[in-house]
Amino acid sequence: MKKLITNLTRTDVSPLILRLKGEKQAFTFEDIEKESGIKLTSADKFLIRSVAEKKFKMQVVCEAPENQLKFFPKAKELS
């Protein structure tokens, strides 16, 4: 069986994050794989994490039982 290997670009990642951010409070790489229909490579996951943190100002938390990264919107800091 042949594997489909992809390397997403920033222009591919931004709409995916926006869509999932609007639908869910928090999402994981599995949610992104389901939404895009492709298996993510390590490079794809690194890009997604970078874009989520830098462009969308999201917080990345490691969930202990599943050992899965979850992306949350950062809580607005009180002034």
PyMOL commands that set and color helices and strands:
alter all, ss='L'
color gray80, all
select helices_A, chain A and resi 10-23+29-36+42-54
alter helices_A, ss='H'
color red, helices_A
select strands_A, chain A and resi 27-28+58-63+68-73
alter strands_A, ss='S'
color yellow, strands_A
deselect
rebuild
show_as cartoon
